[in-house]
Structures are given as C-alpha cells and as structure tokens.
C-alpha cells in the first residue's frame, strides 16, 4: 500500500495526536508542525493520525488516518469519513468491509439481545487486528512517526486503553515497520494505572528522541522510565506562524473588552472526574466576576478553545442575568469560532483574557494579550510560572470573584509592560523550538537512500548535539 506517490519527496512524516478537530490548542500545534516542517523543507510529505481523520484532514489540508478503532469514555474515535472530506484512506484488506458490516449489525442487535454481547468482544478483537494490519501497512511508507504536543502521556481521558494503548500500538508498529519515532514537546499528566505506565514505558523507550514541554512533565516521564530523558522545550504552539492582526475592527475602541473562556472542569457528563459541587462553586464565582464587569460598562466576550466548554455559555448567561438591566446584558456576547485563525482574530479584538485551558492561554500570549489563568491543572501553573505570570494564576478550587477582579486591575496597571514581554518571550520560544524541526529534517535526510531501519538515539544525538543542546 502506498500512501504517497510524489517523486521528489524529501521524506514522509506522520503526525500522531489524540485530536478530533474540536480542540483549538491541538489544532494550533498541528498548524505549527505543518508550517515549520514545510518551511525547513517544502518537499516533506505529511499525514495525520488522529481520532477524526475526516475533520482534521479538512481543517489542515493533509491526508489523515484513524488513530484508534475502539472508542472509550472521553476518547471517541470517529471511523467514517464525511462526504465532503478530502481525507485519504489506505485501502483496507480484502474482506474488511464485510466484517465491519457484520460488526455494525451485531453491535445494534446486542443492545436488545444480551446473549450477543460475547460476540461483540470477538468482533471488536477482529476489528482491532485488522486495524493493526492496516496501520502497519501505512507505517511501511512512513519515515518518521512524530508524537507531538498536547497531553500525550495521560490516561484521564479514555483510561489506559485509550491513548496510552494507542501510543504503545503505533510506536511498536513503527519500529517493526522500520520507521523512526520521536516525541516532541509532549506533556505528562495523570498516570495512575500500572498498565498505563507499562504502555508508556514501552512507547517512550522506542523513541530515538524525546523532549518535554515543562520540567514536571519530564520528571513524570522519568518516574515511568529513568532512560526516557530528554530536554525541556517549550510548547509547540509557540512556533505557530502569526499573521498580523493590527487592523482588527472593534465596535467601540474606547471601551474595555475582556475575553472570558469558561472550562467544563468537573462538570458531570463533560469531564472524566466529576464533582458537581466544585463545578457549581466555579460557575458562581465566574458569573459574579462577569456580572461585575458588565455593571462597570466593560464588554465581555465568552469564547472557547475546546468543544465541551461551549456548552457552558448558556449556563453562565443564566447565572449572570439576574440583577442586570438590558443595557448591561447587551455588553455580553458569545463567540462561535471553530478555527485557530478565528480564535486569534478574536483574541486580538479584546484587551484582556481570563481562561483556564492551557492553549487558550498560550494563544492569548501569542496574541500578546495580558491574561489571567484560573488553573485547574499542574500544566497551567507551570506555564504561568515559566512566563513569570504566577501573580495572575488563581487556583480553580479556591479562587473567588474578588480575586479575579483584583488580578484584572493589576493587569490594567501593568499592561504597558506585559505585552512587550509576551512578544519577546514568544520570539525566544520560537528560537528554542526551531532546532527540533531541524533535528527531524536531519533524521529524514539520514534515512533517505539508506537502509530501511529506525535510527537509534545515539546516532541521532551524535549528529544533532549542537542543535538540541
């Protein structure tokens, strides 16, 4: 099976990510990877390995392949392409369509006939084996598998049989197929399961290069495998090529505008770890803060960098409304942006940002917008610490609306100092990230024309020490 047929290709790279097109942070990372690899070598051919190939192919204009065939809670694999997608799929082995048809029928029937459930296990196992075969055939045509960005080392979303198993499967298949594996600026989070640690230990050990987006992610990886060391390199989104947005139109440039991005943290049905009381407390405090801004004549725009958070807009509006007049409520708006470009455009239209998602904050900093973080996770605190913005990082479990308002006043008084520092930091981080792209390009050049085998860490670092040092 041939995934590409270009004659003048410098090499073939597959970008693996638990991305379904709905998280704009993951989208920013993919755009950064694609743009920077093509900047280093326009002849490099790229494909994606994602949870929703059709959607990600349409968003990023590269062929994509399915990451997993079995969905887990909060880890949903979308198998079927949409009619409007330009996504390219490898041809399935003979008989796959018939087996899949039988599987779909049995799955539907098992909802009503419990005695058929054991057959579902058999069919799912067969489906997984077929996916292993197809994935191996794909990887025979791949030079480097790049596991890049996001919370890749994590089992909170989908458990150990979600992304940890997917990483194990794809890295093992890559090495068997003769492809090299690299981990670029990956993040680590929840890894409680022993099986998760085993899967990730094997996956990390098969890589010829590893880097981590923060020091604590690196330490967590080392607890899994002391040999899984690597440099700490900033989040890949910091290398996203930026368009100039100075001409963004504003209805009233004399009025203060604040972008607020709520997060579905602990909300039942939308978050893996549910805590109704914590969610209720968070929403009460955030709604109080938004209401206080509206009373003072501030324009507030609700926005989301991840699909589940959009469902909070209505709840937040309902909590803000009581006690406010029509004029104040008219200053509250909601954004429905679904692309990275659209979100950056929105961020350039506001003066300050309040967000919780890591990449909601990263993209705000890329837009040079002073921001307040309501931190729900270690990775958010790490980001704010590294950017020397710890004074503007509040804990989601203990903050209140007065804390938020006080932090906003601090941002206002220091705005003239913060924005230039953010611009300088972005440029510094981009310079730190470029050697990683150079390293992968060197890896491709080493493999081109050589034997079909994976390059070892010693071989790679011997040639690239000056770049990654």
TIPA-439011 format. One record per residue (C-alpha): y, z, x; residue in three letters. Coordinates in pm, whole numbers, plus 50000, padded with zeros to 5 digits. Layout:
TIPA-439011
YZXala/...
//
This chain:
TIPA-439011
500005000050000unk/503424990150135unk/506465008950006unk/508944987150200unk/508754951750328unk/512024948250525unk/511574930250857unk/514364946751054unk/513814983050967unk/514565009051235unk/512165033151070unk/511185048750739unk/512225083550627unk/511095102450316unk/513395130050186unk/511405157650016unk/513195181249776unk/512435201249458unk/515255181949290unk/515215167348941unk/518735152948930unk/520205182448742unk/521385203949033unk/524555190249191unk/524075211449503unk/520755194349573unk/522465161649482unk/525185167749741unk/522525174250006unk/520755141649922unk/524015122249935unk/524845138050271unk/521425129150413unk/521545093250290unk/525115086850408unk/524655102650751unk/521325086250831unk/522805052550738unk/525875059850946unk/523705066551252unk/521565035751185unk/522195012150890unk/518684997650926unk/516905030350845unk/514975028150518unk/514955058650291unk/512975070749992unk/512915103249797unk/510055126149698unk/511355146049400unk/510435162749073unk/512095135048869unk/511815101949058unk/513435080448788unk/516555101648758unk/517055107749130unk/516485071049207unk/519175061148957unk/521615087249095unk/521145079949466unk/520025043549471unk/516865048549675unk/513225044049569unk/511605077149476unk/508115091149437unk/506715120449240unk/506595153549428unk/504025170849204unk/501845162048905unk/501415196748758unk/504435214648613unk/504915252248645unk/507365275648471unk/510845266448604unk/509275239148820unk/508985208748596unk/507605175848726unk/508635145448521unk/505955119248562unk/507065089548361unk/509895066348474unk/512645057948228unk/513045021548118unk/516505019548280unk/515425033048620unk/515335012148936unk/512755035749081unk/509935020349282unk/506435034849249unk/503445028249471unk/500645010649288unk/498085035749157unk/494435032649249unk/492285013249007unk/491385033548700unk/494265058248727unk/495965046648409unk/492755050948211unk/492185085848346unk/495795095448273unk/495415082447917unk/492285103547867unk/494085133548017unk/497035130047778unk/494695128047480unk/492705158447589unk/495865178447651unk/497105170947300unk/493745178747144unk/493415211547336unk/496425225347151unk/494315225746835unk/490785228846976unk/490485258347221unk/486975247947327unk/488505217547504unk/490645238347740unk/488005239348017unk/488085201348015unk/491825202648076unk/491195220848403unk/488785193448509unk/491205165748416unk/494125183148592unk/491985186548904unk/491165149548887unk/494845141748839unk/495735162449147unk/493115144749357unk/494475110949251unk/497975122349343unk/496715133349685unk/495255098749742unk/498415080749630unk/500615104049835unk/498545098050147unk/498815060550097unk/502585064050067unk/502815085150383unk/500895058950582unk/504075038450553unk/506435067450641unk/507565075850994unk/509255109450930unk/508995133450637unk/512265152950612unk/512185186050423unk/515885192750392unk/518255217750239unk/518045239849933unk/515785269849875unk/512685252350008unk/510995284450130unk/510815302049795unk/508315309449519unk/510605323649249unk/510855290049075unk/507305279748991unk/505325305949185unk/503085299549484unk/501515269049315unk/504945253549266unk/506965243549570unk/505045263349838unk/501885244149746unk/503835211349736unk/505115217650090unk/501595225450209unk/500215193850049unk/502865169950176unk/503055183550532unk/499275183250576unk/499035147950435unk/501895136850660unk/500155148550973unk/496835133450862unk/498645100450794unk/500335101551135unk/503845109151010unk/506115134751177unk/507575164050980unk/510975180451025unk/512655208850836unk/516455205450836unk/518745234950750unk/516305249550497unk/516915282050313unk/514445310250252unk/514445334249960unk/511725351449758unk/508295350249925unk/506315379449787unk/502945362849729unk/500395363150011unk/499335328249906unk/502965316549930unk/503195329850285unk/499945312550379unk/501085279150234unk/504475281150405unk/503005292750735unk/500835261550750unk/503695238850640unk/506125252750899unk/503525251351176unk/503035213851120unk/506725205551176unk/507925191951509unk/511415205851442unk/512775233551219unk/516275246351152unk/517615271750902unk/520885273150713unk/521545310050785unk/520275337651014unk/518475356850740unk/516525325650633unk/515425321950994unk/514315358251009unk/512355354850685unk/510605324050823unk/509725342751142unk/508085370350938unk/505775343550799unk/505055327451134unk/506565340151462unk/506145304951603unk/508345289551331unk/511535294651528unk/514485271151520unk/518275270351542unk/520635281451266unk/522545250551147unk/524975250850850unk/524085238250504unk/523675200450498unk/526225196650218unk/528945203850476unk/528255169150622unk/528935152050290unk/531415123550348unk/534515131650147unk/536785108549954unk/540495116449942unk/541405131949606unk/545085139549656unk/546055116849366unk/544065136549106unk/546215138148793unk/547005171848634unk/548435176248283unk/550875203048398unk/551045207948778unk/553355237948739unk/550695258648559unk/547955277348742unk/544445263148683unk/541235282248757unk/537725267648754unk/535045292048637unk/531345284248680unk/529065308948493unk/525435312848600unk/522365318748381unk/521295347448606unk/518695369948435unk/519105351948101unk/515805351647910unk/514325316947894unk/516575302248165unk/515865324748466unk/512475333948619unk/513325371148643unk/514635381248300unk/516935410748241unk/518775409347905unk/520895440047981unk/522055426148314unk/522895392648156unk/524835409647877unk/526865430548122unk/527655399948334unk/528845379548036unk/531015407947900unk/532835411948231unk/533235374648290unk/534525369147934unk/537035397447980unk/538295381348301unk/538655346848139unk/540465362047838unk/542925380048065unk/543735347148241unk/544305328947914unk/546665356347790unk/548755351548105unk/549165314348048unk/546545303148302unk/544475272048228unk/540725278148267unk/538075251148304unk/534395260148265unk/532125239048485unk/528525238748601unk/526805227148919unk/523315231448766unk/522005221148425unk/520875255248286unk/524345270148330unk/525905245748085unk/524145264347805unk/526345294747874unk/529605277347784unk/529255283147411unk/528225319447457unk/531205325747687unk/533625308947447unk/532355330447162unk/532985362047363unk/536445350847479unk/537745340247138unk/538265373046950unk/541765386847000unk/543275354447136unk/545675332046948unk/545195294546909unk/547645286347188unk/545735307747439unk/542365293447337unk/543755258247380unk/544055265447753unk/540275269547778unk/538325237447839unk/534785227847941unk/533665201148184unk/530575179548140unk/530425164848493unk/526955153048596unk/527605138148940unk/528705151749277unk/531715128549277unk/532705140648930unk/532445177049034unk/534555171649348unk/537135153849136unk/537245183748901unk/537495208749187unk/540505190349328unk/542205194348990unk/542125232748995unk/543865258149217unk/541125284449248unk/537415287249175unk/535155315449055unk/531455306749099unk/528025321049174unk/525835291549269unk/525665286049644unk/526565249449628unk/529135254449358unk/530905274749626unk/530095250549910unk/531545221249716unk/534605242249632unk/535115248750002unk/534635211650075unk/537495205549834unk/539495232150029unk/539765253549716unk/540045291449769unk/537105306849584unk/535675339749462unk/531905344349470unk/530065365549214unk/526975369149429unk/523535370549267unk/521525364149586unk/521475370749959unk/522245334250037unk/525615336249859unk/526615367250053unk/525505350450378unk/527705320350305unk/530765341750232unk/530155362750544unk/529835332150766unk/533045317350625unk/534815350950671unk/535405353450299unk/533505386250244unk/536555402250078unk/536175376849799unk/532455382249741unk/531565405049447unk/528085417349351unk/526955403549016unk/525275436548923unk/528295458748983unk/531505438148953unk/533955441548665unk/536805420348530unk/539425441448712unk/537685434549044unk/537795397448970unk/541455397848877unk/542345417549191unk/540445392649408unk/542285363849241unk/545645380049317unk/544535382849680unk/543645345949687unk/547045336949547unk/548935356549811unk/546835341750097unk/546395306549959unk/548595290250222unk/546315304350495unk/542905299850333unk/542945262550251unk/543665250450609unk/540975273750744unk/538435259350499unk/539305224050608unk/538895233550975unk/535565250750904unk/534245220450720unk/535015198251020unk/533405223251258unk/530245225051047unk/530035187251025unk/530115185551406unk/527275210951422unk/525205190651175unk/525505156451339unk/523055163851628unk/520305169251368unk/520775134151234unk/520785121451592unk/517545140151656unk/515745123451364unk/517055089351471unk/515715095751823unk/512395105251669unk/512275072151481unk/513125052551795unk/510405070551990unk/507825061751725unk/508885025351686unk/506435003051862unk/504355032851976unk/501005046351859unk/500645058751503unk/500785096351555unk/503035126151490unk/505365136551774unk/504955172251900unk/507725198151919unk/507555198052299unk/508025160352318unk/510925160752075unk/512805190052222unk/512335176752575unk/514305145552480unk/516815162352247unk/517635195752411unk/521225186152475unk/521735176552111unk/520295206751935unk/521095233152194unk/
//
